[in-house]
Amino acid sequence: MLVPMRCILETTETHDYAAGAFNVNAVCQAEAAVRIHEIFHAPAILQGADLANGFMGGRTDFMNATLEDKRKGAKNIADAVKRIAQDSPIPIALHLDHGRDFDSVKAAIDAGYTSVMIDGSSLPLEENIELTREVVKYAHERGVTVEGELGVLAGVEDHVFSLSSTYTRPLDGLRFFKDTGVDALAISYGTMHGASKGRNAVLRKEIAIAIKELLRHEGITGFLVSHGSSTVPKYIVDEIDDLGGRLDEAHGIPLDQLKAVSHMGIAKINVDTDIRLAVTRNVRLLFTRNPKLKEDMHLAPVWKLMDANPKAFDPRVYLAAVMDTVMYGTIPSESVRMLTDAIRDGVMEGIGRLLVEFDQVGKARFVQPATLDEMAERYRKAGI
């Protein structure tokens, strides 16, 4: 069943865990993400990044995606998730990650996303609050959950880039919730976008604790989000390098720190790189074990892009050669089926281990589902 993300976040509060939120960039990835959550009876938060919507709209140079590309892609991924969720026994939220402006957010909502993020973190505080408040008004009238961001994370993720971090000030966090009516807030507290987070990343858990305490003191229910939180498993990085890739200085957030902050106010943990790595390792392994596929009519272009970009671990780099499969899930040959099976296995590996580590197993039964209309009425009665 498809639900507003707030339904899932509320369960993290009552059952003391954090929900992993996992990015997908193709129909087969969404199918695999839901399936592994079903196996573990866990509520699912699937994320489509703003520029990933451009990619799903057929824009292979997704960094230059137009609003029309995003509209098309948002509908493609939303249609796929709706179809998958229709017969699924678990609650599923579809969340826009790093919406960069009001129009991009609106495109996702209009396509069927049940949750959106508006990223105004690069703006001055007052402008960030104003933009987020505008999104909240539009989204809450439609029952859609809203996540904002305060503070700047270092690293690179699609159009999000910064050389250094600016930590979130707890008092600003409290004000942000008060002034915007936002459901969730992504904070900067030591995480970092990308696969190179540094060997000794340290989360400043006191920031999350302080914001939650301030919210409790004011009687505000608000959920904190940890972005840039991939663990970057060393065994997968090493396997990619053994298979011809070149990933230098790839280090993630220590898993023990993420597990700790899940009990200190963090309700949602965003993971993208771990999935990208597992998928890329599997696709490289597929070509290594089946060298004839390098000459296959459908997969030769995939291998050509992969071989030419040994440092790339983002599947969008090489999946640009099979866009119909990415966008619509079409399987024109047995070789493409082998490719999508490898992708699915990578997604399930990347997500499955974290569902266990984040104590998300078996939590689906605790989620109180609501339709978008029902959630819109809740917001209306609460005045938000």
Buried (B, 14 or more C-beta within 10 A) or exposed (E): BBBBBBBBBBBBBEEEBBBBBBBBBBBBBBBBBBBBBBEBBBBBBBBBBBBBBBBBBBBBEBEEBEBEBBBBBBBBBBBBBBBBBEEBEBBBBBBBBBBBBBEBBBBBBEBBBBBBBBBBBBEEBEEBBBBBBBBBBBBBEBBBBBBBBBBBBBBBBBBBEBEEBBBBBBEBBBBBBBBBBBBBBBBBBBBBBBBBBBEEBEBBBEBBBBBBEBBEEEEEEBBBBBBBBBBBBEEBBBBBBEBEBEBEEBBBBBBEBBBEBBEBBBBBBBBBBBBBBBBBBBBBBBBEEEEEBBEBEBBBBBBEBBEEBBEBBBBBBBBBBBBEBBBBBEBEEEBBEBBBBBBBBBBBBBBBBBBEBBBBBEBBEBBEBBBBEEBBEBBEEEEB
